[in-house]
Amino acid sequence: MFQRLSLILGRAFTFRAEDLRREDGQTTIEYAVVTAVVVAMAIAAGLLFTGAVQAAVKSITDAIATI
């Protein structure tokens, strides 16, 4: 456990400017774009299926009310 923490802290304190120029990983901008697309799709799906979900819930509650 201590070795792992030491390794993480060691990497944090030896961060160099060259590390910012690497292109082997995703950048913050790419993560932001992916997050925005996922949020937009979730909102669109919520708006698209709202009526169907409300109808299903109403059908279930009506069925329960008649019992």
mmCIF file of the N, C-alpha and C atoms, coordinates in Angstrom:
data_MODEL
# 
_entry.id   MODEL 
# 
loop_
_atom_site.group_PDB 
_atom_site.id 
_atom_site.type_symbol 
_atom_site.label_atom_id 
_atom_site.label_alt_id 
_atom_site.label_comp_id 
_atom_site.label_asym_id 
_atom_site.label_entity_id 
_atom_site.label_seq_id 
_atom_site.pdbx_PDB_ins_code 
_atom_site.Cartn_x 
_atom_site.Cartn_y 
_atom_site.Cartn_z 
_atom_site.occupancy 
_atom_site.B_iso_or_equiv 
_atom_site.pdbx_formal_charge 
_atom_site.auth_seq_id 
_atom_site.auth_comp_id 
_atom_site.auth_asym_id 
_atom_site.auth_atom_id 
_atom_site.pdbx_PDB_model_num 
ATOM 1   N N  . MET A 1 1  ? 0.833   -1.193 0.000   1.00 0.00 ? 1  MET A N  1 
ATOM 2   C CA . MET A 1 1  ? 0.000   0.000  0.000   1.00 0.00 ? 1  MET A CA 1 
ATOM 3   C C  . MET A 1 1  ? 0.869   1.246  0.000   1.00 0.00 ? 1  MET A C  1 
ATOM 4   N N  . PHE A 1 2  ? 1.896   1.246  0.873   1.00 0.00 ? 2  PHE A N  1 
ATOM 5   C CA . PHE A 1 2  ? 2.780   2.407  0.966   1.00 0.00 ? 2  PHE A CA 1 
ATOM 6   C C  . PHE A 1 2  ? 3.576   2.582  -0.317  1.00 0.00 ? 2  PHE A C  1 
ATOM 7   N N  . GLN A 1 3  ? 3.979   1.477  -0.938  1.00 0.00 ? 3  GLN A N  1 
ATOM 8   C CA . GLN A 1 3  ? 4.737   1.565  -2.187  1.00 0.00 ? 3  GLN A CA 1 
ATOM 9   C C  . GLN A 1 3  ? 3.896   2.192  -3.291  1.00 0.00 ? 3  GLN A C  1 
ATOM 10  N N  . ARG A 1 4  ? 2.656   1.807  -3.353  1.00 0.00 ? 4  ARG A N  1 
ATOM 11  C CA . ARG A 1 4  ? 1.761   2.358  -4.377  1.00 0.00 ? 4  ARG A CA 1 
ATOM 12  C C  . ARG A 1 4  ? 1.551   3.860  -4.166  1.00 0.00 ? 4  ARG A C  1 
ATOM 13  N N  . LEU A 1 5  ? 1.326   4.267  -2.929  1.00 0.00 ? 5  LEU A N  1 
ATOM 14  C CA . LEU A 1 5  ? 1.154   5.682  -2.612  1.00 0.00 ? 5  LEU A CA 1 
ATOM 15  C C  . LEU A 1 5  ? 2.430   6.456  -2.925  1.00 0.00 ? 5  LEU A C  1 
ATOM 16  N N  . SER A 1 6  ? 3.564   5.870  -2.604  1.00 0.00 ? 6  SER A N  1 
ATOM 17  C CA . SER A 1 6  ? 4.840   6.507  -2.891  1.00 0.00 ? 6  SER A CA 1 
ATOM 18  C C  . SER A 1 6  ? 5.036   6.682  -4.398  1.00 0.00 ? 6  SER A C  1 
ATOM 19  N N  . LEU A 1 7  ? 4.652   5.694  -5.176  1.00 0.00 ? 7  LEU A N  1 
ATOM 20  C CA . LEU A 1 7  ? 4.765   5.785  -6.634  1.00 0.00 ? 7  LEU A CA 1 
ATOM 21  C C  . LEU A 1 7  ? 3.875   6.886  -7.187  1.00 0.00 ? 7  LEU A C  1 
ATOM 22  N N  . ILE A 1 8  ? 2.640   6.971  -6.715  1.00 0.00 ? 8  ILE A N  1 
ATOM 23  C CA . ILE A 1 8  ? 1.706   8.004  -7.181  1.00 0.00 ? 8  ILE A CA 1 
ATOM 24  C C  . ILE A 1 8  ? 2.219   9.390  -6.825  1.00 0.00 ? 8  ILE A C  1 
ATOM 25  N N  . LEU A 1 9  ? 2.660   9.559  -5.589  1.00 0.00 ? 9  LEU A N  1 
ATOM 26  C CA . LEU A 1 9  ? 3.185   10.867 -5.179  1.00 0.00 ? 9  LEU A CA 1 
ATOM 27  C C  . LEU A 1 9  ? 4.467   11.213 -5.932  1.00 0.00 ? 9  LEU A C  1 
ATOM 28  N N  . GLY A 1 10 ? 5.287   10.221 -6.185  1.00 0.00 ? 10 GLY A N  1 
ATOM 29  C CA . GLY A 1 10 ? 6.511   10.453 -6.943  1.00 0.00 ? 10 GLY A CA 1 
ATOM 30  C C  . GLY A 1 10 ? 6.227   10.944 -8.342  1.00 0.00 ? 10 GLY A C  1 
ATOM 31  N N  . ARG A 1 11 ? 5.231   10.364 -8.986  1.00 0.00 ? 11 ARG A N  1 
ATOM 32  C CA . ARG A 1 11 ? 4.849   10.810 -10.332 1.00 0.00 ? 11 ARG A CA 1 
ATOM 33  C C  . ARG A 1 11 ? 4.254   12.210 -10.295 1.00 0.00 ? 11 ARG A C  1 
ATOM 34  N N  . ALA A 1 12 ? 3.510   12.512 -9.262  1.00 0.00 ? 12 ALA A N  1 
ATOM 35  C CA . ALA A 1 12 ? 2.892   13.832 -9.168  1.00 0.00 ? 12 ALA A CA 1 
ATOM 36  C C  . ALA A 1 12 ? 3.946   14.918 -8.994  1.00 0.00 ? 12 ALA A C  1 
ATOM 37  N N  . PHE A 1 13 ? 4.983   14.624 -8.236  1.00 0.00 ? 13 PHE A N  1 
ATOM 38  C CA . PHE A 1 13 ? 6.000   15.637 -7.971  1.00 0.00 ? 13 PHE A CA 1 
ATOM 39  C C  . PHE A 1 13 ? 7.072   15.710 -9.052  1.00 0.00 ? 13 PHE A C  1 
ATOM 40  N N  . THR A 1 14 ? 7.078   14.764 -9.988  1.00 0.00 ? 14 THR A N  1 
ATOM 41  C CA . THR A 1 14 ? 8.057   14.807 -11.077 1.00 0.00 ? 14 THR A CA 1 
ATOM 42  C C  . THR A 1 14 ? 7.382   15.118 -12.405 1.00 0.00 ? 14 THR A C  1 
ATOM 43  N N  . PHE A 1 15 ? 6.273   15.788 -12.368 1.00 0.00 ? 15 PHE A N  1 
ATOM 44  C CA . PHE A 1 15 ? 5.526   16.162 -13.568 1.00 0.00 ? 15 PHE A CA 1 
ATOM 45  C C  . PHE A 1 15 ? 6.324   17.206 -14.340 1.00 0.00 ? 15 PHE A C  1 
ATOM 46  N N  . ARG A 1 16 ? 6.478   17.001 -15.627 1.00 0.00 ? 16 ARG A N  1 
ATOM 47  C CA . ARG A 1 16 ? 7.279   17.904 -16.447 1.00 0.00 ? 16 ARG A CA 1 
ATOM 48  C C  . ARG A 1 16 ? 6.405   18.532 -17.528 1.00 0.00 ? 16 ARG A C  1 
ATOM 49  N N  . ALA A 1 17 ? 6.909   19.607 -18.119 1.00 0.00 ? 17 ALA A N  1 
ATOM 50  C CA . ALA A 1 17 ? 6.191   20.292 -19.200 1.00 0.00 ? 17 ALA A CA 1 
ATOM 51  C C  . ALA A 1 17 ? 6.056   19.380 -20.417 1.00 0.00 ? 17 ALA A C  1 
ATOM 52  N N  . GLU A 1 18 ? 7.017   18.484 -20.623 1.00 0.00 ? 18 GLU A N  1 
ATOM 53  C CA . GLU A 1 18 ? 6.940   17.561 -21.769 1.00 0.00 ? 18 GLU A CA 1 
ATOM 54  C C  . GLU A 1 18 ? 5.731   16.630 -21.648 1.00 0.00 ? 18 GLU A C  1 
ATOM 55  N N  . ASP A 1 19 ? 5.324   16.371 -20.421 1.00 0.00 ? 19 ASP A N  1 
ATOM 56  C CA . ASP A 1 19 ? 4.172   15.501 -20.212 1.00 0.00 ? 19 ASP A CA 1 
ATOM 57  C C  . ASP A 1 19 ? 2.899   16.124 -20.780 1.00 0.00 ? 19 ASP A C  1 
ATOM 58  N N  . LEU A 1 20 ? 2.826   17.446 -20.836 1.00 0.00 ? 20 LEU A N  1 
ATOM 59  C CA . LEU A 1 20 ? 1.653   18.120 -21.380 1.00 0.00 ? 20 LEU A CA 1 
ATOM 60  C C  . LEU A 1 20 ? 1.606   18.040 -22.903 1.00 0.00 ? 20 LEU A C  1 
ATOM 61  N N  . ARG A 1 21 ? 2.739   17.828 -23.525 1.00 0.00 ? 21 ARG A N  1 
ATOM 62  C CA . ARG A 1 21 ? 2.798   17.804 -24.980 1.00 0.00 ? 21 ARG A CA 1 
ATOM 63  C C  . ARG A 1 21 ? 2.632   16.404 -25.564 1.00 0.00 ? 21 ARG A C  1 
ATOM 64  N N  . ARG A 1 22 ? 2.554   15.415 -24.725 1.00 0.00 ? 22 ARG A N  1 
ATOM 65  C CA . ARG A 1 22 ? 2.388   14.052 -25.234 1.00 0.00 ? 22 ARG A CA 1 
ATOM 66  C C  . ARG A 1 22 ? 1.043   13.917 -25.928 1.00 0.00 ? 22 ARG A C  1 
ATOM 67  N N  . GLU A 1 23 ? 1.000   13.099 -26.954 1.00 0.00 ? 23 GLU A N  1 
ATOM 68  C CA . GLU A 1 23 ? -0.245  12.898 -27.691 1.00 0.00 ? 23 GLU A CA 1 
ATOM 69  C C  . GLU A 1 23 ? -0.730  11.462 -27.594 1.00 0.00 ? 23 GLU A C  1 
ATOM 70  N N  . ASP A 1 24 ? -0.236  10.715 -26.633 1.00 0.00 ? 24 ASP A N  1 
ATOM 71  C CA . ASP A 1 24 ? -0.636  9.324  -26.529 1.00 0.00 ? 24 ASP A CA 1 
ATOM 72  C C  . ASP A 1 24 ? -1.888  9.120  -25.700 1.00 0.00 ? 24 ASP A C  1 
ATOM 73  N N  . GLY A 1 25 ? -2.350  10.131 -25.019 1.00 0.00 ? 25 GLY A N  1 
ATOM 74  C CA . GLY A 1 25 ? -3.562  10.015 -24.214 1.00 0.00 ? 25 GLY A CA 1 
ATOM 75  C C  . GLY A 1 25 ? -4.600  11.037 -24.646 1.00 0.00 ? 25 GLY A C  1 
ATOM 76  N N  . GLN A 1 26 ? -5.762  10.944 -24.045 1.00 0.00 ? 26 GLN A N  1 
ATOM 77  C CA . GLN A 1 26 ? -6.809  11.895 -24.375 1.00 0.00 ? 26 GLN A CA 1 
ATOM 78  C C  . GLN A 1 26 ? -6.626  13.171 -23.572 1.00 0.00 ? 26 GLN A C  1 
ATOM 79  N N  . THR A 1 27 ? -6.989  14.265 -24.199 1.00 0.00 ? 27 THR A N  1 
ATOM 80  C CA . THR A 1 27 ? -6.864  15.550 -23.528 1.00 0.00 ? 27 THR A CA 1 
ATOM 81  C C  . THR A 1 27 ? -8.153  15.894 -22.801 1.00 0.00 ? 27 THR A C  1 
ATOM 82  N N  . THR A 1 28 ? -8.093  16.919 -22.012 1.00 0.00 ? 28 THR A N  1 
ATOM 83  C CA . THR A 1 28 ? -9.263  17.371 -21.270 1.00 0.00 ? 28 THR A CA 1 
ATOM 84  C C  . THR A 1 28 ? -10.370 17.794 -22.216 1.00 0.00 ? 28 THR A C  1 
ATOM 85  N N  . ILE A 1 29 ? -9.996  18.419 -23.329 1.00 0.00 ? 29 ILE A N  1 
ATOM 86  C CA . ILE A 1 29 ? -10.995 18.848 -24.310 1.00 0.00 ? 29 ILE A CA 1 
ATOM 87  C C  . ILE A 1 29 ? -11.738 17.647 -24.880 1.00 0.00 ? 29 ILE A C  1 
ATOM 88  N N  . GLU A 1 30 ? -11.021 16.579 -25.182 1.00 0.00 ? 30 GLU A N  1 
ATOM 89  C CA . GLU A 1 30 ? -11.679 15.384 -25.716 1.00 0.00 ? 30 GLU A CA 1 
ATOM 90  C C  . GLU A 1 30 ? -12.641 14.791 -24.698 1.00 0.00 ? 30 GLU A C  1 
ATOM 91  N N  . TYR A 1 31 ? -12.236 14.752 -23.432 1.00 0.00 ? 31 TYR A N  1 
ATOM 92  C CA . TYR A 1 31 ? -13.135 14.252 -22.393 1.00 0.00 ? 31 TYR A CA 1 
ATOM 93  C C  . TYR A 1 31 ? -14.379 15.140 -22.268 1.00 0.00 ? 31 TYR A C  1 
ATOM 94  N N  . ALA A 1 32 ? -14.193 16.451 -22.382 1.00 0.00 ? 32 ALA A N  1 
ATOM 95  C CA . ALA A 1 32 ? -15.328 17.372 -22.292 1.00 0.00 ? 32 ALA A CA 1 
ATOM 96  C C  . ALA A 1 32 ? -16.290 17.158 -23.449 1.00 0.00 ? 32 ALA A C  1 
ATOM 97  N N  . VAL A 1 33 ? -15.761 16.944 -24.648 1.00 0.00 ? 33 VAL A N  1 
ATOM 98  C CA . VAL A 1 33 ? -16.619 16.720 -25.810 1.00 0.00 ? 33 VAL A CA 1 
ATOM 99  C C  . VAL A 1 33 ? -17.395 15.418 -25.654 1.00 0.00 ? 33 VAL A C  1 
ATOM 100 N N  . VAL A 1 34 ? -16.718 14.370 -25.233 1.00 0.00 ? 34 VAL A N  1 
ATOM 101 C CA . VAL A 1 34 ? -17.399 13.079 -25.037 1.00 0.00 ? 34 VAL A CA 1 
ATOM 102 C C  . VAL A 1 34 ? -18.473 13.210 -23.968 1.00 0.00 ? 34 VAL A C  1 
ATOM 103 N N  . THR A 1 35 ? -18.170 13.893 -22.881 1.00 0.00 ? 35 THR A N  1 
ATOM 104 C CA . THR A 1 35 ? -19.148 14.092 -21.812 1.00 0.00 ? 35 THR A CA 1 
ATOM 105 C C  . THR A 1 35 ? -20.353 14.876 -22.313 1.00 0.00 ? 35 THR A C  1 
ATOM 106 N N  . ALA A 1 36 ? -20.115 15.920 -23.113 1.00 0.00 ? 36 ALA A N  1 
ATOM 107 C CA . ALA A 1 36 ? -21.212 16.721 -23.649 1.00 0.00 ? 36 ALA A CA 1 
ATOM 108 C C  . ALA A 1 36 ? -22.100 15.888 -24.572 1.00 0.00 ? 36 ALA A C  1 
ATOM 109 N N  . VAL A 1 37 ? -21.496 15.042 -25.388 1.00 0.00 ? 37 VAL A N  1 
ATOM 110 C CA . VAL A 1 37 ? -22.286 14.189 -26.288 1.00 0.00 ? 37 VAL A CA 1 
ATOM 111 C C  . VAL A 1 37 ? -23.121 13.197 -25.488 1.00 0.00 ? 37 VAL A C  1 
ATOM 112 N N  . VAL A 1 38 ? -22.536 12.599 -24.464 1.00 0.00 ? 38 VAL A N  1 
ATOM 113 C CA . VAL A 1 38 ? -23.272 11.637 -23.641 1.00 0.00 ? 38 VAL A CA 1 
ATOM 114 C C  . VAL A 1 38 ? -24.435 12.313 -22.933 1.00 0.00 ? 38 VAL A C  1 
ATOM 115 N N  . VAL A 1 39 ? -24.209 13.495 -22.388 1.00 0.00 ? 39 VAL A N  1 
ATOM 116 C CA . VAL A 1 39 ? -25.279 14.234 -21.706 1.00 0.00 ? 39 VAL A CA 1 
ATOM 117 C C  . VAL A 1 39 ? -26.373 14.606 -22.694 1.00 0.00 ? 39 VAL A C  1 
ATOM 118 N N  . ALA A 1 40 ? -25.996 15.061 -23.891 1.00 0.00 ? 40 ALA A N  1 
ATOM 119 C CA . ALA A 1 40 ? -26.989 15.422 -24.899 1.00 0.00 ? 40 ALA A CA 1 
ATOM 120 C C  . ALA A 1 40 ? -27.826 14.207 -25.303 1.00 0.00 ? 40 ALA A C  1 
ATOM 121 N N  . MET A 1 41 ? -27.191 13.057 -25.458 1.00 0.00 ? 41 MET A N  1 
ATOM 122 C CA . MET A 1 41 ? -27.930 11.843 -25.822 1.00 0.00 ? 41 MET A CA 1 
ATOM 123 C C  . MET A 1 41 ? -28.852 11.401 -24.688 1.00 0.00 ? 41 MET A C  1 
ATOM 124 N N  . ALA A 1 42 ? -28.417 11.551 -23.455 1.00 0.00 ? 42 ALA A N  1 
ATOM 125 C CA . ALA A 1 42 ? -29.265 11.183 -22.320 1.00 0.00 ? 42 ALA A CA 1 
ATOM 126 C C  . ALA A 1 42 ? -30.491 12.080 -22.245 1.00 0.00 ? 42 ALA A C  1 
ATOM 127 N N  . ILE A 1 43 ? -30.298 13.373 -22.481 1.00 0.00 ? 43 ILE A N  1 
ATOM 128 C CA . ILE A 1 43 ? -31.429 14.307 -22.479 1.00 0.00 ? 43 ILE A CA 1 
ATOM 129 C C  . ILE A 1 43 ? -32.378 13.993 -23.625 1.00 0.00 ? 43 ILE A C  1 
ATOM 130 N N  . ALA A 1 44 ? -31.828 13.727 -24.810 1.00 0.00 ? 44 ALA A N  1 
ATOM 131 C CA . ALA A 1 44 ? -32.670 13.397 -25.962 1.00 0.00 ? 44 ALA A CA 1 
ATOM 132 C C  . ALA A 1 44 ? -33.466 12.119 -25.715 1.00 0.00 ? 44 ALA A C  1 
ATOM 133 N N  . ALA A 1 45 ? -32.814 11.112 -25.144 1.00 0.00 ? 45 ALA A N  1 
ATOM 134 C CA . ALA A 1 45 ? -33.518 9.858  -24.848 1.00 0.00 ? 45 ALA A CA 1 
ATOM 135 C C  . ALA A 1 45 ? -34.606 10.090 -23.809 1.00 0.00 ? 45 ALA A C  1 
ATOM 136 N N  . GLY A 1 46 ? -34.312 10.909 -22.816 1.00 0.00 ? 46 GLY A N  1 
ATOM 137 C CA . GLY A 1 46 ? -35.325 11.214 -21.804 1.00 0.00 ? 46 GLY A CA 1 
ATOM 138 C C  . GLY A 1 46 ? -36.529 11.912 -22.398 1.00 0.00 ? 46 GLY A C  1 
ATOM 139 N N  . LEU A 1 47 ? -36.280 12.871 -23.277 1.00 0.00 ? 47 LEU A N  1 
ATOM 140 C CA . LEU A 1 47 ? -37.399 13.573 -23.920 1.00 0.00 ? 47 LEU A CA 1 
ATOM 141 C C  . LEU A 1 47 ? -38.166 12.667 -24.870 1.00 0.00 ? 47 LEU A C  1 
ATOM 142 N N  . LEU A 1 48 ? -37.446 11.785 -25.558 1.00 0.00 ? 48 LEU A N  1 
ATOM 143 C CA . LEU A 1 48 ? -38.075 10.898 -26.527 1.00 0.00 ? 48 LEU A CA 1 
ATOM 144 C C  . LEU A 1 48 ? -38.971 9.859  -25.854 1.00 0.00 ? 48 LEU A C  1 
ATOM 145 N N  . PHE A 1 49 ? -38.518 9.320  -24.742 1.00 0.00 ? 49 PHE A N  1 
ATOM 146 C CA . PHE A 1 49 ? -39.245 8.233  -24.098 1.00 0.00 ? 49 PHE A CA 1 
ATOM 147 C C  . PHE A 1 49 ? -40.144 8.674  -22.953 1.00 0.00 ? 49 PHE A C  1 
ATOM 148 N N  . THR A 1 50 ? -40.247 9.958  -22.683 1.00 0.00 ? 50 THR A N  1 
ATOM 149 C CA . THR A 1 50 ? -41.066 10.435 -21.572 1.00 0.00 ? 50 THR A CA 1 
ATOM 150 C C  . THR A 1 50 ? -42.521 10.008 -21.729 1.00 0.00 ? 50 THR A C  1 
ATOM 151 N N  . GLY A 1 51 ? -43.072 10.203 -22.906 1.00 0.00 ? 51 GLY A N  1 
ATOM 152 C CA . GLY A 1 51 ? -44.471 9.833  -23.140 1.00 0.00 ? 51 GLY A CA 1 
ATOM 153 C C  . GLY A 1 51 ? -44.716 8.349  -22.979 1.00 0.00 ? 51 GLY A C  1 
ATOM 154 N N  . ALA A 1 52 ? -43.817 7.534  -23.499 1.00 0.00 ? 52 ALA A N  1 
ATOM 155 C CA . ALA A 1 52 ? -43.972 6.084  -23.408 1.00 0.00 ? 52 ALA A CA 1 
ATOM 156 C C  . ALA A 1 52 ? -43.876 5.618  -21.961 1.00 0.00 ? 52 ALA A C  1 
ATOM 157 N N  . VAL A 1 53 ? -42.967 6.198  -21.209 1.00 0.00 ? 53 VAL A N  1 
ATOM 158 C CA . VAL A 1 53 ? -42.815 5.812  -19.801 1.00 0.00 ? 53 VAL A CA 1 
ATOM 159 C C  . VAL A 1 53 ? -44.040 6.245  -18.998 1.00 0.00 ? 53 VAL A C  1 
ATOM 160 N N  . GLN A 1 54 ? -44.534 7.448  -19.251 1.00 0.00 ? 54 GLN A N  1 
ATOM 161 C CA . GLN A 1 54 ? -45.725 7.917  -18.543 1.00 0.00 ? 54 GLN A CA 1 
ATOM 162 C C  . GLN A 1 54 ? -46.926 7.029  -18.861 1.00 0.00 ? 54 GLN A C  1 
ATOM 163 N N  . ALA A 1 55 ? -47.063 6.628  -20.120 1.00 0.00 ? 55 ALA A N  1 
ATOM 164 C CA . ALA A 1 55 ? -48.177 5.754  -20.504 1.00 0.00 ? 55 ALA A CA 1 
ATOM 165 C C  . ALA A 1 55 ? -48.062 4.392  -19.822 1.00 0.00 ? 55 ALA A C  1 
ATOM 166 N N  . ALA A 1 56 ? -46.858 3.860  -19.744 1.00 0.00 ? 56 ALA A N  1 
ATOM 167 C CA . ALA A 1 56 ? -46.660 2.563  -19.102 1.00 0.00 ? 56 ALA A CA 1 
ATOM 168 C C  . ALA A 1 56 ? -46.967 2.641  -17.610 1.00 0.00 ? 56 ALA A C  1 
ATOM 169 N N  . VAL A 1 57 ? -46.513 3.710  -16.967 1.00 0.00 ? 57 VAL A N  1 
ATOM 170 C CA . VAL A 1 57 ? -46.771 3.875  -15.541 1.00 0.00 ? 57 VAL A CA 1 
ATOM 171 C C  . VAL A 1 57 ? -48.262 4.049  -15.291 1.00 0.00 ? 57 VAL A C  1 
ATOM 172 N N  . LYS A 1 58 ? -48.927 4.832  -16.129 1.00 0.00 ? 58 LYS A N  1 
ATOM 173 C CA . LYS A 1 58 ? -50.369 5.018  -15.979 1.00 0.00 ? 58 LYS A CA 1 
ATOM 174 C C  . LYS A 1 58 ? -51.112 3.697  -16.172 1.00 0.00 ? 58 LYS A C  1 
ATOM 175 N N  . SER A 1 59 ? -50.692 2.908  -17.140 1.00 0.00 ? 59 SER A N  1 
ATOM 176 C CA . SER A 1 59 ? -51.315 1.607  -17.373 1.00 0.00 ? 59 SER A CA 1 
ATOM 177 C C  . SER A 1 59 ? -51.148 0.697  -16.153 1.00 0.00 ? 59 SER A C  1 
ATOM 178 N N  . ILE A 1 60 ? -49.973 0.711  -15.582 1.00 0.00 ? 60 ILE A N  1 
ATOM 179 C CA . ILE A 1 60 ? -49.713 -0.130 -14.410 1.00 0.00 ? 60 ILE A CA 1 
ATOM 180 C C  . ILE A 1 60 ? -50.530 0.345  -13.215 1.00 0.00 ? 60 ILE A C  1 
ATOM 181 N N  . THR A 1 61 ? -50.557 1.667  -12.990 1.00 0.00 ? 61 THR A N  1 
ATOM 182 C CA . THR A 1 61 ? -51.329 2.167  -11.846 1.00 0.00 ? 61 THR A CA 1 
ATOM 183 C C  . THR A 1 61 ? -52.815 1.928  -12.032 1.00 0.00 ? 61 THR A C  1 
ATOM 184 N N  . ASP A 1 62 ? -53.312 2.034  -13.264 1.00 0.00 ? 62 ASP A N  1 
ATOM 185 C CA . ASP A 1 62 ? -54.731 1.741  -13.514 1.00 0.00 ? 62 ASP A CA 1 
ATOM 186 C C  . ASP A 1 62 ? -55.038 0.268  -13.253 1.00 0.00 ? 62 ASP A C  1 
ATOM 187 N N  . ALA A 1 63 ? -54.115 -0.611 -13.654 1.00 0.00 ? 63 ALA A N  1 
ATOM 188 C CA . ALA A 1 63 ? -54.315 -2.034 -13.425 1.00 0.00 ? 63 ALA A CA 1 
ATOM 189 C C  . ALA A 1 63 ? -54.312 -2.356 -11.943 1.00 0.00 ? 63 ALA A C  1 
ATOM 190 N N  . ILE A 1 64 ? -53.453 -1.690 -11.205 1.00 0.00 ? 64 ILE A N  1 
ATOM 191 C CA . ILE A 1 64 ? -53.384 -1.932 -9.750  1.00 0.00 ? 64 ILE A CA 1 
ATOM 192 C C  . ILE A 1 64 ? -54.632 -1.374 -9.069  1.00 0.00 ? 64 ILE A C  1 
ATOM 193 N N  . ALA A 1 65 ? -55.122 -0.242 -9.559  1.00 0.00 ? 65 ALA A N  1 
ATOM 194 C CA . ALA A 1 65 ? -56.301 0.396  -8.948  1.00 0.00 ? 65 ALA A CA 1 
ATOM 195 C C  . ALA A 1 65 ? -57.544 -0.454 -9.131  1.00 0.00 ? 65 ALA A C  1 
ATOM 196 N N  . THR A 1 66 ? -57.619 -1.260 -10.187 1.00 0.00 ? 66 THR A N  1 
ATOM 197 C CA . THR A 1 66 ? -58.820 -2.055 -10.418 1.00 0.00 ? 66 THR A CA 1 
ATOM 198 C C  . THR A 1 66 ? -58.823 -3.362 -9.612  1.00 0.00 ? 66 THR A C  1 
ATOM 199 N N  . ILE A 1 67 ? -57.727 -3.657 -8.969  1.00 0.00 ? 67 ILE A N  1 
ATOM 200 C CA . ILE A 1 67 ? -57.660 -4.917 -8.188  1.00 0.00 ? 67 ILE A CA 1 
ATOM 201 C C  . ILE A 1 67 ? -58.393 -4.763 -6.885  1.00 0.00 ? 67 ILE A C  1 
# 
